[in-house]
Amino acid sequence: MRQIIQHFTDDDLYKFTMCCAVIENYPRTQVRYKFNDRDHTVYPVGFAEALRDQIRMLENVIITEEEIDFIRRRCPYIPGWFCSFLKGFRYDSSWVHVSQDAEGHLDIEFEGCWSDTILLEVKVLAIVSELYYIMTGEAERLDYSDFYDRSREKAERLIGAGCSFTDMGTRRRASFRAQDTAIRAMKECQQAKDSYRGEAADSTRGRFVGTSNVYFAMKYDLTPVGTMAHEFICAIAGMYGPQMANYLAMKTWANTYRGALGTFLYDTYGWRIFSLNFSEDYANLFKGLRVDSGDNFEQLDLIIEKYRSLRIDPRSKQIIFSNGLNTDKAIEIQRYAEGKCQPSFGIGTHFTNDFPGVKPRNIVIKLTAVKITESWPFYCTTCKLSEDKGKYSGDQATVDRFLATLHLCGSN
């Protein structure tokens, strides 16, 4: 079978930015990750073996000078030493354990140094998604000509509605080609709009901003977009407890990037505990927040209320919405948020896996345990709670323990 992941930067930017922060602040930390298929999919016979083959192929994927040059030019917040680290980085399939039970359900686990295993998640999820369609035969039925047209129509509608939006669809894309097609359609739509109205005209209105995928950002000369994921806060919570995890994450991130990459993902343990940790200094330092769970409108109202309580004009802050969006939802939020903040949108599966008759995989890989150094004889379990119970991750005992701890802090 052909190799699915062929480019080192065919990955989301936030994996690289978090990796850099991990090396600088937690260089000896060890972690465990676990795969979760929320739909309990029955995978084809032999899927685990084919997936192991694909993961072994990652060992031959190394970063190129072209990719390094792009990161240096377009990501000035990433220090030079990290580029040197990436040049020497090699994947090791021994970090990954894959199995499939008699019923066909898939199990994937990672274990190793955090700075190594952190670069596996997005690539492995993209492999699982594309491999599933290949092995079930659905890949042969994907109509890319129609997909291009519909992708361009989505961009037309979003731009016309004044939405600033980004592709964040690497993890659950139907294929590498699907993401390539969607990004090309959206860029060509943006170019047509710029040509029609002049690039300088009304530049604050609707715009296709870029993509979270570093390789496609390089291929199409776009801005790579991203900051962090829940795993950064989850790991800190596992080491130090969930009460102050957001505060410690903000402090660590600010010390690493000195004001750059200033969008904080706040919902790992819900709004209440984050709000208690979100003091005036960090509210001023971070340029905005990302909404990734809960009711988008309710969450925005809470954010606006918090900024105003700190005597900060919420209209000066960027709020990124990324909670299971499609075109209609983004436009609805844009109408509600306009004039209240600087709204923007990160849209994933709706951009890269929207084919008639094809069901996207509802899959995630989450960090579940952590120890601050390899010399510790035990791991500390951790979890993600968020504003949606359906997005909780981690074993039930850990979820219950974290909920009990946060309830004592007034967060429930």
The 8 nearest C-alpha neighbors of each residue, nearest first, counted from 0:
[[1, 2, 49, 53, 3, 52, 133, 130],
 [2, 0, 3, 53, 4, 5, 56, 130],
 [1, 3, 4, 53, 5, 0, 56, 57],
 [2, 4, 1, 5, 126, 53, 175, 129],
 [5, 3, 2, 6, 9, 57, 122, 126],
 [4, 6, 60, 3, 2, 7, 9, 57],
 [7, 5, 9, 8, 4, 60, 214, 62],
 [6, 8, 62, 9, 61, 60, 5, 10],
 [7, 9, 214, 10, 213, 6, 66, 62],
 [10, 8, 214, 6, 7, 212, 213, 4],
 [11, 9, 8, 212, 213, 121, 122, 12],
 [10, 12, 212, 211, 13, 14, 213, 169],
 [11, 13, 225, 15, 14, 211, 213, 212],
 [12, 14, 226, 225, 227, 16, 15, 11],
 [15, 13, 17, 12, 16, 11, 18, 118],
 [14, 16, 18, 13, 12, 17, 19, 118],
 [17, 15, 13, 19, 18, 14, 12, 20],
 [18, 16, 20, 14, 19, 15, 13, 227],
 [19, 17, 15, 21, 16, 20, 114, 14],
 [18, 20, 16, 22, 17, 21, 15, 23],
 [19, 21, 17, 23, 18, 22, 24, 255],
 [22, 20, 25, 18, 24, 23, 19, 17],
 [23, 21, 26, 19, 20, 25, 24, 114],
 [22, 24, 20, 21, 25, 19, 26, 255],
 [23, 25, 21, 22, 20, 26, 251, 255],
 [26, 24, 21, 28, 22, 27, 23, 371],
 [25, 27, 22, 28, 21, 24, 23, 114],
 [28, 26, 372, 25, 373, 29, 371, 112],
 [27, 29, 371, 372, 25, 113, 370, 26],
 [28, 30, 112, 113, 370, 111, 369, 373],
 [31, 29, 369, 113, 368, 110, 111, 112],
 [30, 32, 110, 368, 109, 367, 366, 369],
 [33, 31, 366, 109, 365, 367, 108, 364],
 [32, 34, 108, 364, 365, 107, 366, 35],
 [35, 33, 364, 107, 363, 106, 108, 365],
 [36, 34, 363, 362, 37, 364, 33, 106],
 [35, 37, 362, 39, 38, 361, 40, 363],
 [36, 38, 39, 361, 35, 362, 40, 363],
 [37, 39, 40, 36, 361, 360, 362, 35],
 [40, 38, 36, 37, 41, 104, 35, 105],
 [41, 39, 38, 42, 104, 36, 103, 105],
 [40, 42, 103, 104, 39, 43, 102, 105],
 [41, 43, 103, 40, 104, 46, 44, 105],
 [44, 42, 46, 45, 103, 41, 134, 135],
 [43, 45, 46, 42, 103, 47, 99, 48],
 [44, 46, 48, 47, 43, 49, 99, 42],
 [45, 47, 49, 48, 43, 44, 50, 42],
 [48, 46, 50, 49, 45, 98, 99, 97],
 [47, 49, 51, 50, 45, 46, 52, 97],
 [50, 48, 52, 46, 51, 47, 45, 53],
 [49, 51, 47, 53, 52, 48, 46, 54],
 [52, 50, 54, 48, 53, 49, 47, 55],
 [53, 51, 49, 55, 50, 54, 56, 48],
 [52, 54, 56, 50, 51, 55, 49, 2],
 [53, 55, 51, 57, 56, 52, 92, 50],
 [54, 56, 52, 92, 57, 53, 58, 51],
 [57, 55, 53, 58, 54, 59, 52, 2],
 [58, 56, 60, 54, 59, 55, 90, 53],
 [57, 59, 90, 56, 60, 55, 91, 89],
 [60, 58, 57, 56, 61, 89, 90, 55],
 [61, 59, 57, 58, 7, 5, 6, 62],
 [62, 60, 7, 59, 63, 89, 88, 86],
 [61, 63, 7, 86, 66, 85, 64, 60],
 [64, 62, 66, 65, 67, 61, 86, 7],
 [63, 65, 67, 66, 68, 62, 69, 86],
 [64, 66, 68, 63, 67, 69, 62, 70],
 [65, 67, 69, 63, 64, 68, 70, 62],
 [66, 68, 64, 70, 69, 65, 71, 63],
 [69, 67, 71, 65, 66, 70, 64, 72],
 [68, 70, 66, 72, 67, 71, 73, 65],
 [71, 69, 74, 67, 73, 72, 68, 66],
 [70, 72, 68, 69, 74, 75, 73, 67],
 [73, 71, 69, 70, 74, 68, 75, 67],
 [72, 74, 70, 69, 71, 75, 222, 223],
 [73, 75, 70, 76, 71, 77, 72, 69],
 [76, 74, 77, 71, 73, 72, 78, 70],
 [75, 77, 74, 78, 259, 256, 260, 71],
 [78, 76, 75, 74, 79, 81, 16, 71],
 [79, 77, 80, 81, 76, 82, 75, 71],
 [78, 80, 82, 81, 83, 77, 71, 84],
 [79, 81, 83, 82, 78, 84, 77, 85],
 [82, 80, 84, 83, 79, 78, 85, 19],
 [81, 83, 85, 79, 84, 80, 86, 67],
 [84, 82, 80, 86, 81, 85, 79, 87],
 [83, 85, 81, 82, 87, 86, 88, 80],
 [86, 84, 88, 82, 87, 83, 81, 62],
 [87, 85, 83, 84, 88, 62, 82, 61],
 [86, 88, 85, 84, 89, 83, 61, 62],
 [87, 89, 85, 86, 84, 90, 61, 62],
 [90, 88, 58, 91, 87, 61, 60, 59],
 [89, 91, 58, 57, 92, 88, 60, 115],
 [92, 90, 93, 58, 94, 89, 55, 57],
 [91, 93, 94, 55, 95, 54, 90, 58],
 [94, 92, 95, 91, 96, 55, 109, 110],
 [95, 93, 92, 110, 109, 91, 111, 96],
 [96, 94, 109, 93, 92, 108, 97, 110],
 [95, 97, 108, 107, 109, 98, 94, 93],
 [98, 96, 107, 106, 47, 95, 51, 108],
 [99, 97, 106, 47, 105, 107, 100, 96],
 [98, 100, 105, 104, 103, 47, 106, 101],
 [99, 101, 103, 102, 104, 98, 105, 106],
 [100, 102, 103, 99, 104, 44, 41, 105],
 [103, 101, 100, 104, 41, 99, 42, 105],
 [102, 104, 41, 42, 100, 101, 99, 105],
 [105, 103, 41, 99, 100, 102, 42, 40],
 [104, 106, 99, 98, 103, 107, 100, 42],
 [105, 107, 98, 97, 99, 34, 104, 108],
 [108, 106, 97, 34, 96, 33, 98, 105],
 [107, 109, 33, 96, 32, 95, 34, 97],
 [110, 108, 95, 32, 94, 31, 96, 33],
 [111, 109, 31, 94, 30, 32, 108, 95],
 [112, 110, 29, 30, 94, 116, 113, 109],
 [111, 113, 29, 115, 114, 28, 116, 30],
 [114, 112, 29, 116, 115, 30, 117, 28],
 [113, 115, 18, 112, 117, 22, 116, 21],
 [116, 114, 113, 112, 117, 118, 111, 90],
 [115, 117, 113, 118, 119, 114, 111, 112],
 [116, 118, 115, 119, 113, 114, 18, 120],
 [119, 117, 116, 14, 120, 115, 15, 121],
 [120, 118, 116, 117, 122, 123, 121, 115],
 [121, 119, 123, 122, 118, 124, 364, 117],
 [122, 120, 124, 170, 123, 119, 125, 10],
 [121, 123, 125, 124, 120, 119, 126, 10],
 [122, 124, 126, 120, 125, 121, 119, 127],
 [123, 125, 127, 121, 170, 126, 122, 128],
 [126, 124, 170, 122, 128, 123, 127, 171],
 [125, 127, 123, 129, 124, 128, 130, 122],
 [128, 126, 124, 130, 125, 129, 131, 123],
 [127, 129, 125, 131, 126, 130, 171, 124],
 [130, 128, 174, 126, 173, 131, 132, 127],
 [131, 129, 133, 127, 132, 128, 126, 134],
 [130, 132, 134, 128, 129, 133, 127, 135],
 [133, 131, 137, 138, 135, 129, 130, 134],
 [134, 132, 130, 138, 136, 131, 135, 137],
 [133, 135, 131, 136, 132, 130, 43, 46],
 [136, 134, 132, 137, 133, 131, 43, 138],
 [137, 135, 133, 138, 134, 139, 132, 140],
 [136, 138, 132, 139, 140, 135, 133, 141],
 [139, 137, 132, 133, 136, 140, 141, 135],
 [138, 140, 137, 141, 136, 133, 132, 142],
 [139, 141, 137, 138, 142, 136, 357, 354],
 [142, 140, 138, 139, 143, 354, 137, 146],
 [143, 141, 144, 145, 146, 140, 354, 139],
 [144, 142, 146, 145, 147, 141, 177, 180],
 [143, 145, 147, 146, 142, 148, 180, 149],
 [144, 146, 148, 143, 147, 142, 149, 150],
 [145, 147, 143, 149, 144, 148, 150, 142],
 [148, 146, 150, 144, 145, 149, 184, 180],
 [147, 149, 145, 151, 146, 150, 152, 144],
 [148, 150, 152, 146, 151, 147, 145, 153],
 [151, 149, 147, 153, 152, 148, 181, 146],
 [150, 152, 184, 154, 148, 153, 149, 185],
 [151, 153, 149, 155, 150, 154, 148, 156],
 [154, 152, 150, 156, 151, 155, 157, 149],
 [153, 155, 151, 157, 152, 156, 185, 158],
 [156, 154, 152, 158, 153, 157, 159, 151],
 [155, 157, 159, 153, 154, 158, 160, 152],
 [158, 156, 160, 154, 162, 159, 155, 153],
 [159, 157, 205, 161, 206, 155, 160, 162],
 [158, 160, 156, 157, 161, 155, 205, 162],
 [161, 159, 157, 158, 162, 156, 330, 205],
 [205, 160, 162, 204, 158, 159, 157, 163],
 [163, 161, 205, 157, 158, 160, 164, 206],
 [164, 162, 206, 343, 205, 207, 344, 208],
 [165, 163, 344, 207, 343, 208, 345, 162],
 [164, 166, 345, 209, 210, 208, 207, 344],
 [165, 167, 210, 346, 168, 347, 345, 211],
 [168, 166, 347, 211, 346, 345, 169, 210],
 [347, 167, 169, 348, 351, 166, 170, 172],
 [170, 168, 172, 171, 167, 125, 212, 10],
 [171, 169, 125, 121, 124, 168, 172, 122],
 [172, 170, 125, 128, 169, 348, 168, 360],
 [173, 171, 351, 352, 174, 169, 168, 170],
 [172, 174, 352, 129, 177, 128, 351, 171],
 [175, 173, 129, 177, 176, 172, 178, 128],
 [174, 176, 178, 177, 179, 172, 173, 3],
 [175, 177, 179, 174, 178, 180, 173, 143],
 [178, 176, 174, 180, 179, 175, 351, 173],
 [177, 179, 351, 181, 180, 175, 176, 182],
 [178, 180, 176, 182, 177, 181, 183, 175],
 [181, 179, 177, 183, 178, 182, 147, 176],
 [182, 180, 178, 184, 150, 183, 179, 147],
 [181, 183, 185, 179, 184, 180, 186, 178],
 [182, 184, 180, 186, 185, 181, 187, 179],
 [185, 183, 151, 181, 187, 182, 186, 147],
 [186, 184, 188, 182, 187, 151, 183, 154],
 [185, 187, 189, 183, 188, 184, 182, 190],
 [188, 186, 190, 184, 189, 185, 183, 191],
 [187, 189, 185, 191, 186, 190, 151, 184],
 [190, 188, 186, 192, 191, 187, 193, 185],
 [191, 189, 187, 193, 192, 188, 194, 186],
 [190, 192, 194, 188, 189, 193, 195, 187],
 [191, 193, 189, 195, 190, 194, 196, 188],
 [194, 192, 198, 190, 197, 195, 196, 191],
 [193, 195, 191, 197, 192, 196, 190, 198],
 [196, 194, 192, 193, 197, 191, 198, 190],
 [195, 197, 193, 194, 200, 192, 198, 199],
 [198, 196, 193, 194, 200, 199, 195, 192],
 [197, 199, 193, 200, 196, 194, 202, 201],
 [200, 198, 197, 202, 201, 193, 196, 203],
 [199, 201, 197, 202, 198, 196, 193, 203],
 [200, 202, 203, 204, 199, 198, 196, 197],
 [203, 201, 204, 200, 199, 198, 205, 206],
 [204, 202, 201, 205, 206, 161, 163, 200],
 [205, 203, 161, 202, 201, 206, 162, 163],
 [161, 206, 204, 158, 162, 163, 159, 160],
 [205, 207, 163, 158, 208, 162, 204, 164],
 [206, 208, 164, 209, 163, 165, 189, 185],
 [209, 207, 165, 206, 164, 163, 222, 210],
 [210, 208, 222, 165, 221, 207, 223, 166],
 [211, 209, 166, 165, 212, 223, 224, 216],
 [210, 212, 224, 11, 167, 223, 12, 225],
 [213, 211, 11, 10, 210, 215, 214, 9],
 [212, 214, 216, 8, 215, 223, 12, 11],
 [215, 213, 8, 9, 217, 216, 212, 218],
 [216, 214, 218, 217, 213, 212, 219, 179],
 [215, 217, 221, 213, 214, 219, 223, 220],
 [216, 218, 220, 214, 215, 219, 213, 69],
 [217, 219, 215, 216, 220, 214, 221, 213],
 [218, 220, 216, 221, 217, 215, 183, 186],
 [221, 219, 217, 216, 218, 222, 215, 209],
 [222, 220, 216, 209, 219, 223, 217, 210],
 [221, 223, 209, 216, 224, 210, 208, 220],
 [224, 222, 211, 210, 216, 213, 209, 221],
 [225, 223, 211, 210, 222, 12, 209, 226],
 [226, 224, 13, 12, 211, 227, 223, 11],
 [225, 227, 13, 260, 16, 262, 12, 228],
 [228, 226, 13, 17, 225, 231, 264, 229],
 [229, 227, 230, 231, 13, 264, 226, 232],
 [230, 228, 231, 232, 267, 233, 227, 264],
 [229, 231, 233, 228, 232, 366, 234, 365],
 [232, 230, 229, 234, 233, 228, 235, 227],
 [231, 233, 235, 230, 234, 229, 244, 248],
 [234, 232, 230, 236, 235, 231, 229, 237],
 [233, 235, 237, 236, 231, 232, 230, 369],
 [234, 236, 238, 232, 237, 233, 244, 239],
 [237, 235, 240, 241, 244, 233, 239, 234],
 [238, 236, 381, 234, 235, 379, 240, 239],
 [237, 239, 235, 236, 240, 234, 371, 370],
 [238, 240, 236, 237, 235, 241, 244, 243],
 [241, 239, 236, 242, 237, 238, 244, 243],
 [242, 240, 236, 244, 243, 401, 239, 405],
 [241, 243, 240, 244, 405, 272, 408, 404],
 [244, 242, 246, 245, 241, 247, 240, 276],
 [243, 245, 241, 236, 247, 246, 235, 242],
 [246, 244, 248, 247, 243, 249, 273, 232],
 [245, 247, 249, 243, 248, 276, 244, 250],
 [246, 248, 250, 244, 249, 245, 251, 243],
 [249, 247, 245, 251, 246, 250, 232, 252],
 [250, 248, 252, 246, 247, 251, 253, 245],
 [251, 249, 247, 253, 248, 252, 246, 254],
 [250, 252, 248, 254, 253, 249, 247, 255],
 [253, 251, 255, 249, 254, 250, 248, 256],
 [252, 254, 257, 250, 256, 255, 251, 258],
 [255, 253, 251, 252, 257, 256, 250, 258],
 [254, 256, 252, 253, 257, 251, 20, 23],
 [255, 257, 259, 253, 258, 254, 252, 76],
 [258, 256, 253, 254, 259, 255, 252, 260],
 [257, 259, 256, 261, 253, 284, 260, 285],
 [258, 260, 256, 261, 257, 76, 253, 285],
 [261, 259, 226, 262, 258, 256, 225, 76],
 [260, 262, 285, 286, 259, 258, 263, 287],
 [261, 263, 287, 288, 286, 260, 285, 289],
 [262, 264, 288, 265, 289, 261, 287, 285],
 [265, 263, 289, 288, 266, 262, 228, 227],
 [264, 266, 263, 267, 273, 289, 288, 270],
 [265, 267, 269, 385, 268, 270, 264, 386],
 [266, 268, 385, 383, 384, 269, 229, 265],
 [269, 267, 385, 384, 266, 383, 272, 270],
 [270, 268, 266, 385, 386, 271, 267, 272],
 [269, 271, 273, 272, 266, 274, 268, 265],
 [272, 270, 274, 410, 273, 269, 275, 409],
 [273, 271, 275, 274, 410, 270, 269, 276],
 [274, 272, 276, 270, 275, 271, 277, 245],
 [273, 275, 277, 271, 276, 272, 270, 305],
 [274, 276, 272, 273, 277, 271, 278, 270],
 [275, 277, 273, 274, 246, 278, 272, 245],
 [278, 276, 274, 275, 273, 282, 281, 279],
 [277, 279, 280, 281, 276, 282, 275, 274],
 [280, 278, 282, 281, 309, 283, 277, 311],
 [279, 281, 283, 282, 278, 284, 277, 285],
 [282, 280, 284, 283, 279, 278, 285, 277],
 [281, 283, 279, 280, 284, 285, 278, 277],
 [282, 284, 281, 280, 285, 279, 286, 311],
 [283, 285, 281, 282, 280, 286, 258, 261],
 [286, 284, 261, 287, 282, 283, 281, 262],
 [285, 287, 261, 316, 262, 317, 284, 283],
 [286, 288, 317, 262, 316, 285, 318, 263],
 [287, 289, 263, 262, 318, 264, 319, 290],
 [288, 290, 319, 264, 318, 320, 263, 291],
 [289, 291, 320, 292, 319, 321, 322, 288],
 [292, 290, 322, 321, 289, 320, 266, 293],
 [293, 291, 386, 322, 387, 290, 385, 294],
 [292, 294, 386, 387, 295, 298, 291, 297],
 [293, 295, 297, 296, 298, 292, 386, 299],
 [296, 294, 298, 297, 293, 299, 290, 292],
 [295, 297, 299, 298, 294, 300, 332, 335],
 [298, 296, 300, 294, 299, 295, 301, 293],
 [297, 299, 301, 295, 296, 300, 294, 302],
 [298, 300, 302, 296, 301, 297, 303, 295],
 [299, 301, 297, 303, 298, 302, 304, 296],
 [302, 300, 304, 298, 299, 303, 305, 297],
 [303, 301, 299, 305, 304, 300, 298, 306],
 [302, 304, 300, 306, 305, 301, 313, 299],
 [305, 303, 301, 307, 302, 306, 300, 308],
 [306, 304, 308, 302, 303, 307, 301, 309],
 [307, 305, 311, 309, 303, 308, 304, 313],
 [306, 308, 310, 304, 309, 311, 305, 303],
 [309, 307, 305, 306, 310, 304, 311, 303],
 [308, 310, 306, 307, 311, 279, 305, 278],
 [311, 309, 307, 308, 306, 312, 279, 305],
 [312, 310, 306, 307, 309, 313, 308, 283],
 [311, 313, 314, 315, 307, 306, 310, 316],
 [314, 312, 315, 316, 340, 303, 306, 311],
 [313, 315, 340, 339, 312, 316, 341, 338],
 [314, 316, 313, 312, 340, 341, 317, 311],
 [317, 315, 287, 313, 314, 286, 340, 341],
 [318, 316, 341, 287, 342, 340, 286, 319],
 [317, 319, 342, 288, 287, 289, 341, 343],
 [320, 318, 289, 343, 344, 342, 290, 288],
 [319, 321, 290, 344, 289, 322, 345, 343],
 [322, 320, 345, 291, 344, 346, 290, 323],
 [321, 323, 291, 292, 324, 320, 290, 295],
 [324, 322, 321, 325, 346, 347, 291, 348],
 [325, 323, 322, 346, 328, 321, 329, 326],
 [324, 326, 328, 349, 327, 329, 346, 323],
 [327, 325, 329, 328, 330, 153, 157, 324],
 [326, 328, 330, 329, 325, 331, 324, 157],
 [329, 327, 331, 325, 330, 326, 324, 332],
 [328, 330, 332, 326, 331, 327, 333, 325],
 [329, 331, 333, 327, 332, 328, 160, 326],
 [330, 332, 328, 334, 329, 333, 327, 335],
 [333, 331, 335, 329, 334, 330, 336, 328],
 [332, 334, 330, 336, 331, 335, 337, 329],
 [335, 333, 331, 332, 337, 336, 330, 160],
 [334, 336, 332, 333, 337, 331, 296, 339],
 [337, 335, 333, 339, 334, 332, 340, 338],
 [336, 338, 339, 334, 333, 335, 340, 342],
 [337, 339, 340, 336, 314, 341, 335, 334],
 [338, 340, 336, 314, 337, 313, 341, 303],
 [341, 339, 314, 313, 316, 338, 342, 336],
 [340, 342, 317, 316, 318, 314, 343, 315],
 [343, 341, 318, 317, 340, 319, 336, 333],
 [344, 342, 319, 163, 164, 318, 320, 162],
 [343, 345, 164, 320, 319, 321, 165, 346],
 [344, 346, 321, 165, 167, 164, 166, 320],
 [347, 345, 167, 166, 324, 321, 344, 165],
 [168, 346, 348, 167, 349, 350, 166, 351],
 [347, 349, 352, 351, 168, 350, 171, 172],
 [350, 348, 353, 347, 325, 351, 352, 346],
 [351, 349, 348, 347, 352, 353, 168, 181],
 [350, 352, 172, 178, 348, 168, 177, 349],
 [353, 351, 173, 172, 348, 349, 359, 350],
 [352, 354, 349, 351, 350, 355, 348, 357],
 [353, 355, 357, 352, 356, 141, 146, 142],
 [356, 354, 357, 353, 358, 141, 142, 146],
 [355, 357, 354, 358, 353, 137, 141, 140],
 [358, 356, 354, 355, 359, 353, 137, 352],
 [357, 359, 360, 356, 354, 352, 353, 355],
 [360, 358, 352, 361, 357, 171, 173, 348],
 [359, 361, 362, 128, 171, 358, 36, 38],
 [362, 360, 37, 36, 38, 359, 363, 171],
 [361, 363, 36, 360, 35, 37, 364, 124],
 [364, 362, 35, 34, 365, 36, 361, 124],
 [363, 365, 34, 33, 35, 120, 32, 366],
 [366, 364, 32, 33, 367, 363, 34, 230],
 [365, 367, 32, 31, 230, 368, 33, 364],
 [368, 366, 381, 32, 393, 31, 380, 382],
 [369, 367, 380, 31, 381, 379, 30, 378],
 [368, 370, 30, 378, 379, 29, 237, 234],
 [371, 369, 378, 29, 372, 28, 379, 30],
 [370, 372, 28, 29, 238, 369, 27, 373],
 [373, 371, 28, 27, 374, 370, 375, 29],
 [372, 374, 375, 29, 27, 28, 370, 371],
 [375, 373, 372, 376, 371, 370, 377, 27],
 [374, 376, 373, 377, 372, 370, 371, 378],
 [377, 375, 374, 378, 373, 370, 372, 379],
 [378, 376, 375, 379, 370, 369, 374, 373],
 [377, 379, 370, 369, 368, 380, 376, 375],
 [380, 378, 369, 368, 237, 370, 381, 377],
 [381, 379, 368, 367, 237, 378, 369, 397],
 [382, 380, 237, 367, 368, 233, 397, 393],
 [381, 383, 393, 392, 367, 398, 233, 397],
 [384, 382, 392, 391, 267, 385, 233, 268],
 [383, 385, 391, 268, 267, 382, 392, 386],
 [386, 384, 267, 269, 266, 268, 387, 383],
 [385, 387, 293, 292, 269, 266, 388, 384],
 [388, 386, 389, 390, 385, 293, 292, 391],
 [389, 387, 391, 390, 386, 384, 385, 392],
 [390, 388, 387, 391, 392, 386, 37, 384],
 [389, 391, 388, 387, 392, 385, 384, 383],
 [392, 390, 384, 388, 383, 389, 385, 393],
 [393, 391, 383, 382, 390, 384, 394, 365],
 [392, 394, 382, 367, 398, 395, 397, 381],
 [395, 393, 397, 396, 398, 392, 382, 367],
 [394, 396, 398, 397, 399, 393, 400, 392],
 [395, 397, 399, 398, 394, 400, 393, 401],
 [398, 396, 400, 399, 395, 394, 401, 381],
 [397, 399, 395, 401, 400, 396, 402, 382],
 [398, 400, 402, 396, 397, 401, 395, 403],
 [401, 399, 397, 403, 402, 398, 396, 404],
 [400, 402, 404, 398, 403, 399, 405, 397],
 [403, 401, 399, 405, 404, 400, 406, 398],
 [402, 404, 406, 400, 401, 405, 399, 407],
 [405, 403, 401, 407, 406, 402, 400, 408],
 [404, 406, 408, 410, 402, 407, 403, 401],
 [405, 407, 410, 409, 403, 411, 408, 404],
 [408, 406, 405, 404, 409, 403, 410, 402],
 [407, 409, 405, 406, 410, 404, 242, 272],
 [408, 410, 406, 407, 405, 411, 271, 272],
 [411, 409, 406, 405, 271, 408, 272, 407],
 [410, 406, 409, 405, 402, 271, 269, 403]]
